[in-house]
């Protein structure tokens, strides 16, 4: 959708903005060159682009944004440094940029690369390369299944999983460097954990190698961000901070708003708090039976699962209660035996969510848990609340891709189990995962106008 919006804005800018005619007056077109100008399918080509005037002299200081795509081979691999098929020239580029080993055509024949200036659609060029069939080449499909593109995480490590054929050598490239090499086994999905990620943006690409060590398949690039924590526990207090044995009191934590989890630990008992108003989380508790001053530890966790813990953030003093004659039981009464209480619900947290995107649906899977009856799948709403969507028996949930524009929603999962009293309960929410729920919208009208105008201008110049 972002790519489509850029096309629309570019098209409007070329017809409305008053400054475009000034720019076009001295930049006439692009000189585009492949090196070499012929290759076999799946062989990489260098791509060089220069901004020039009518006399083919370089236009120094060019720093606008260009659109790059192939009309003849839509599946062609383009330079990985492009942002949604666009590149913005910098001062260091001057007027010329060269992408090395950056273009791979996957179909034989005369293949093209189209270059358009997004600020003026009269500034354009088309370059061609002759691509021949390689009888010995066999392209092997490989797809990064997780993490999904655009994900933001709160730690410097992540598990990368991919789909490809079994018994092939796999190379994972992180931020342009070979991070690790492994061999796919006899299962349909493979994964490895990558540590020491860079703060902010990280780029992943997976390659499958043939027997000679040459690249026989390559996935699309996936980008994720590592976002550092800004969690802050401002205050923790008990109200009142001195109570009698087994008396009620309230604990309050002030921290960041809309947190995923806020809890306190008192006398080795963990209690989760609810956000009763922005920044404020509270819970009603009962004092222990023992008289003592108990420390209160606080722990907060945000949606990216950043955690912050503050030990002995506050304390609660339990006074010893003296029995008086008025409270003594003089008459003998039948002893009522309290019903047996259930043990504390065991925690079964769902982890290792994996996402596979197909043409018509997205498939969310996770690790199967023992002693779990089923799973509740939740969807995050605009108000940051999670709504129950469906209960599933197996660790798998399918979302149909519908609508007319690209859309992503966050989904999370809770395990459903039974305690010792045969009562069903939910464990805590898993990490939220962004799932594609709508297809990409292709702006055919705008693109056809741009391409049509480009070929008219191009043919006139050739004539």
Secondary structure, 3 states (H helix, E strand, C coil): CHHHHHHHHHHHHHHHCCCHHHHHCCCCEEEEEEECCEEECCCEEEEEEEEECCCCCECCCCCCEEEEECCCCCCCECCCCCECCEEECCCCCCCEEEEEEEEECCCCEEEEEEEEECCEEEEEEEEEEEEECCCCCCCCCCEEEECCCCCEECCCCEEEEEECCCCCEEEEEECCEEEEEEECCCCCCEEEEECCCCCEEEEEEEEEECCCCCEEEECCCEEEEECCCCCCCCEEEEECCEEECCCEEEEEEECCCCCCEEEEEECCEEEECEEEECCEEEEEEECCCCCEEEEEEEEEECCCCCEEEEEEEEEEEEECCCCCHHHCCCCCCCCCCCCCCCCCCCCCCCCCCEEEECCCEEEEECCCCCCCCEEEEEEECCCCCEEEEEEECCCEEEEECCCCCCEEEEEEEEEEEECCCCCEEECCCCCCEEEEEECCCCCHHHHHHHHHHHHHHHHHHHC
